[in-house]
Amino acid sequence: MSLIPLKTATEGPIYPMATKPPIEKIKVGQVQLNTSFSNQYYLPLASGMLRAYSKKHLIYSDYYEFNDMVFKFPKNKKELDETAEQLSENHLLLVGNYTWGEQHSLALARKYKQYNPNGIVVFGGPQVPDSKKQFRRNKTIELTEEEQKRKRTSFTPNYHHANPFIDICLHGEGERSLRYLLEQMAIDGLRDKTAIPSASYVDMSGNFCYNAKLGRMSSQELAETASPFTTSIFDNLIPRYPELVFIVMYETDRGCPFNCTYCDWGGATEDRISQMPMEMIYKDIMWMGERRIPYVFLCNANFGILERDIQIAEFFAEAKAKYGFPEAISTQNSKNPKRHTIEALKVLQRAGINKATVMSQQSLNPPTLKAVRRNNMNLDEYYKIQKELAAEGIDTMTDLIPGMPEETYDTLFNGIVTLITNGQHNRIQFNILSTLINTEMANEEYKDYYGFQTVKTPIINAHGSRGDMNTGIEELQEFVVATNTMPTEDWIKTYVLCWTVNLLYFSKLLQIPIIVLNKVYGLDYRKIFELFLTGRFSQYGDFPVLSEINKFLTEVGSGIQKGERGEFTYSKEWLDIYWMSDEYVLIKMCKEGKMEKFYEEAHRLMSQLIEPHQNRGPLDEAVKLNKSLLKIPFQTSDLDLTLKYSIWDMYRAVLRGKNEDLRTGHYQYTIDRTTKDERGSNWWGSWEDWYRQMVWYCNRRGAYLYGNVNPHQEISGHH
């Protein structure tokens, strides 16, 4: 078997290899805690790849016994203790450290060390601070040498000193570093750690050490990796948990050519894109189809950036045709989409497995894009491609992060209006800005320069289960809740705006009348949305339901800003999960019988925008149509509807990026509210089915109106 030669970023030692097998088998345990979505779990991809690579390349691979692969959070202190005790039977514990599970991972490692003081704890992953992290392009904020030393180089040593039970941290891509660590363990039990590349540790004298870092893995080197799927790494794991539905996070390439200051997607891999071999990819995808994996999150940073992604999409289509699985593929679109990007998405769409494609714009404000080093995007090309995809019936979803540097309430509001005007009618996903440890944005000088105010809040996944976890350990994230251009009051106001737009427009409660107000009456989208914001509607009368919604959203924003609550709202009654704000409000209004009153108030409020001499008929019928189309449970019959205006035709044309004038006439429609088939249901006989299949599963594609085919289940928490 050929060995991959090591490449270091700087001159370093020649790393020795074991020349004879160890006296006894070296037992290795692994921890990679994954978040869950009801009973669904991602297979632990990173742990599997490390194990597959080691088994392929270790000189005496049979003398290494890989045992536990812990991926579920412990439910309570007793289970945490039992898991650590079980892990303590291993000589070596490998821990993949991610922001959503850092504190539980540390707790398991600490307990492991108590049970096995001679055991060796190795941490890797994006949440391990890396003081040698390189930002390849010019930094937004330039540092003096003294500031650089003070503000960044203490990251890694501080982490080691704060967690003395961690023996070694591996930085960057882990496959090769781990291979050499395991070989060194066979030589001397890791007494000499100088032979491990990309490793940091505290030596016997208490000195912090950081060995020479390896260079990036090239495409040629990735071809020498091994797949955890087709090498049976997961074949023994899946049958052990028959009660779980396993889903897959998968990469076909590594790296990202963009250097956004807030992002650590390619933190271990930095600039260059290296490619997995196509033969391996094909076999992996067929494995997923054969194992009936329902959902695949393709975690390439820029799907469609390479021409070969068309063929990869065809692999997924082939698996779907042959096995019926995967049922859905979620992608993160290339930041500057190309012609082949569109073609790859069309392949997935024709196969019926494309989820709403993410168009990650984050901001439309030029000073903000410059501040976060994302100003190399071609926004005009975005709009062009978005319209082309809409014309093809391919749904897109736009990511925005409202609280970034240089963003204001007004620039964000204008950005939302621009996106809608340019054809985004499906979904804008508004994310709250958080600082990740190895990003440039996490640097103290960056925070100071842009006036960041941050707060620690609980990490909560949309549609994640609260369950009965009672470990006494809380996972936290650092949210940016104000900047020097978006003070605390504006931050709350901004997110109330975002959630209001999501509820009214993208959850489709009022999308049709809002479009009619814009297209027929010539009203700007901003003027329409402003009606529903704080203090805007009180001048027109009494609106108790709208006031209640505004009060709730304001309380959510204020609670997040104070660190008193997480981003999403929990309901024990409603599937025992966390809901997005627009989803929560929708369910609450339906459960409390307030939908009729909501539409009455909204209709009355929007009528204030129409001049006395203007015909109110189109608005009246738009509200009536939208209300009739909203998917609600317990319907016993279809609905016949007669309109005087071609509102439905005009509305559908707008969704596909076309202009169609409103016509008068006699328009007869039957709204199918009772059909139940394999692809989706227009009828729900229980609140629980409606919560799950309509409110949750339909969120990402905004398929809340009759006339949309219900999508397959969507996983929200990987963002």
Summary of the structure (lengths in Angstrom):
residues: 719
radius of gyration: 26.8
end to end distance: 38.8
largest distance: 93.3
contacts: 2397
relative contact order: 0.08
helix: 39%
strand: 17%
